[in-house]
C-alpha cells in the first residue's frame, strides 16, 4: 500500500501536523526548502504499521514554501507545505 500523507493546517503559522499511514519498517520524515536542503528532521527510525502523526514546530523557520518528504520502503512522498507569518 502506498504511503498516504497530509499535513494540517496548511498553510500554517506555527505548527503543522504531518500525518501518514505506513507499513512497519524504517521511515524517514524531513522538511526541505525550495532548494531541496533539509531544514528539519521530523522523524528517523523504526515505525510500526498504521497511522502516524508528527508535529512540526516551525516557529523558528522563515515563512515560505517547503516540502515535507516521507521516505519508506523505497517510496518517497512529497507534501507541499506553506508557512505563513
Secondary structure, 3 states (H helix, E strand, C coil): CCCEEEEECCCECCEEEEEEEECCEEEEEEEECCCCCEEEEEEEEEECCEEEEEEEECCCCCCEEEEEEEEECCEEEEEEEEECC
